[in-house]
Amino acid sequence: MLKENEQLTKPQAPSRHGQANGTKTKPLVEKKGFKRADAATYLGVTPVTIDRLTKRGLLHPSRALRHPIYSRDDLDRFLRETSEPFGERG
């Protein structure tokens, strides 16, 4: 059993696409769309709240794919429209 585990913990050989010392990184790509759980994290709410906001028509996911995808622009719009700046309460 121990020998089987040793095989799992051996360091991997560098891929031919990366550098030998592992300093090459992927370019950073800004995420434009979120699945339900990621959208909830982005807004700081639960996934059930995302469902409720969608049902009320406050969020508009794309349903072109298998799962609804919430665009960053739509989530930002929702935050702008529903947020109240501090100190402006009457």
Contact map, one row per residue, 1 for C-alpha under 8 A:
111110000000000000000000000000000000000000000000000000000000000000000000000000000000000000
111111000000000000000000000000000000000000000000000000000000000000000000000000000000000000
111111100000000000000000000000000000000000000000000000000000000000000000000000000000000000
111111110000000000000000000000000000000000000000000000000000000000000000000000000000000000
111111111000000000000000000000000000000000000000000000000000000000000000000000000000000000
011111111100000000000000000000000000000000000000000000000000000000000000000000000000000000
001111111100000000000000000000000000000000000000000000000000000000000000000000000000000000
000111111100000000000000000000000000000000000000000000000000000000000000000000000000000000
000011111110000000000000000000000000000000000000000000000000000000000000000000000000000000
000001111111000000000000000000000000000000000000000000000000000000000000000000000000000000
000000001111100000000000000000000000000000000000000000000000000000000000000000000000000000
000000000111110000000000000000000000000000000000000000000000000000000000000000000000000000
000000000011111000000000000000000000000000000000000000000000000000000000000000000000000000
000000000001111101111100000000000000000000000000000000000000000000000000000000000000000000
000000000000111111110000000000000000000000000000000000000000000000000000000000000000000000
000000000000011111100000000000000000000000000000000000000000000000000000000000000000000000
000000000000001111100000000000000000000000000000000000000000000000000000000000000000000000
000000000000011111110111000000000000000000000000000000000000000000000000000000000000000000
000000000000011111111111000000000000000000000000000000000000000000000000000000000000000000
000000000000011001111110000000000000000000000000000000000000000000000000000000000000000000
000000000000010000111110000000000000000000000000000000000000000000000000000000000000000000
000000000000010001111111100000000000000000000000000000000000000000000000000000000000000000
000000000000000001111111100000000000000000000000000000000000000000000000000000000000000000
000000000000000001100111110000000000000000000000000000000000000000000000000000000000000000
000000000000000000000111111000000000000000000000000000000000000000000000000000000000000000
000000000000000000000001111100000000000000000000000000000000000000000000000000000000000000
000000000000000000000000111110000000000000000000000000000000000000000000000000000000000000
000000000000000000000000011111000000000000000000000000000000000000000000000000000000000000
000000000000000000000000001111100000000000000000000000000000000000000000000000000000000000
000000000000000000000000000111110000000000000000000000000000000000000000000000000000000000
000000000000000000000000000011111100000000000000000000000000000000000001000000000000000000
000000000000000000000000000001111100000000000000000000000000000000000011100000000000000000
000000000000000000000000000000111110000000000000000000000000000000001111000000000000000000
000000000000000000000000000000111111111000000000000000000000000000001111000000000000000000
000000000000000000000000000000001111111000000000000000000000000000111100000000000000000000
000000000000000000000000000000000111111100000010010000000000000000011100000000000000000000
000000000000000000000000000000000111111110000110000000000000000000000000000000000000000000
000000000000000000000000000000000111111111000000000000000000000000000000000000000000000000
000000000000000000000000000000000111111111100010010000000000000000000100001000000000000000
000000000000000000000000000000000001111111111110110000000000000000000000000000000000000000
000000000000000000000000000000000000111111111100000000000000000000000000000000000000000000
000000000000000000000000000000000000011111111000000000000000000000000000000000000000000000
000000000000000000000000000000000000001111111000000000000000000000000000001000100000000000
000000000000000000000000000000000000000111111100000000000000000000000000000000000000000000
000000000000000000000000000000000000000111111110110000000000000000000000000000000000000000
000000000000000000000000000000000000100110011111110000000000000000000000000000000000000000
000000000000000000000000000000000001101100001111111000000000000000000000000000000000000000
000000000000000000000000000000000000000000000111111100000000000000000000000000000000000000
000000000000000000000000000000000000000100001111111110000000000000000000000000000000000000
000000000000000000000000000000000001001100001111111111000010000000000000000000000000000000
000000000000000000000000000000000000000000000011111111100000000000000000000000000000000000
000000000000000000000000000000000000000000000001111111110000000000000000000000000000000000
000000000000000000000000000000000000000000000000111111111110000000000000000000000000000000
000000000000000000000000000000000000000000000000011111111111100000000000000000000000000000
000000000000000000000000000000000000000000000000001111111100000000000000000000000000000000
000000000000000000000000000000000000000000000000000111111110000000000000000000000000000000
000000000000000000000000000000000000000000000000000011111111000000000000000000000000000000
000000000000000000000000000000000000000000000000000011111111000000000000000001000000000000
000000000000000000000000000000000000000000000000010011011111100000000100011001000000000000
000000000000000000000000000000000000000000000000000001001111110000000100010000000000000000
000000000000000000000000000000000000000000000000000001000011111000011110000000000000000000
000000000000000000000000000000000000000000000000000000000001111110011110000000000000000000
000000000000000000000000000000000000000000000000000000000000111111111000000000000000000000
000000000000000000000000000000000000000000000000000000000000011111010000000000000000000000
000000000000000000000000000000000000000000000000000000000000011111111000000000000000000000
000000000000000000000000000000000000000000000000000000000000001111110000000000000000000000
000000000000000000000000000000000010000000000000000000000000001011111000000000000000000000
000000000000000000000000000000000011000000000000000000000000111111111100000000000000000000
000000000000000000000000000000001111000000000000000000000000111010111110000000000000000000
000000000000000000000000000000001111001000000000000000000011110000011111011000000000000000
000000000000000000000000000000011100000000000000000000000000110000001111111000000000000000
000000000000000000000000000000111100000000000000000000000000000000000111111100000000000000
000000000000000000000000000000010000000000000000000000000000000000000011111110000000000000
000000000000000000000000000000000000000000000000000000000011000000000111111111000000000000
000000000000000000000000000000000000001000100000000000000010000000000111111111100000000000
000000000000000000000000000000000000000000000000000000000000000000000001111111110000000000
000000000000000000000000000000000000000000000000000000000000000000000000111111111000000000
000000000000000000000000000000000000000000000000000000000110000000000000011111111100000000
000000000000000000000000000000000000000000100000000000000000000000000000001111111110000000
000000000000000000000000000000000000000000000000000000000000000000000000000111111110000000
000000000000000000000000000000000000000000000000000000000000000000000000000011111110000000
000000000000000000000000000000000000000000000000000000000000000000000000000001111111000000
000000000000000000000000000000000000000000000000000000000000000000000000000000111111100000
000000000000000000000000000000000000000000000000000000000000000000000000000000000111110100
000000000000000000000000000000000000000000000000000000000000000000000000000000000011111100
000000000000000000000000000000000000000000000000000000000000000000000000000000000001111110
000000000000000000000000000000000000000000000000000000000000000000000000000000000000111110
000000000000000000000000000000000000000000000000000000000000000000000000000000000001111111
000000000000000000000000000000000000000000000000000000000000000000000000000000000000011111
000000000000000000000000000000000000000000000000000000000000000000000000000000000000000111
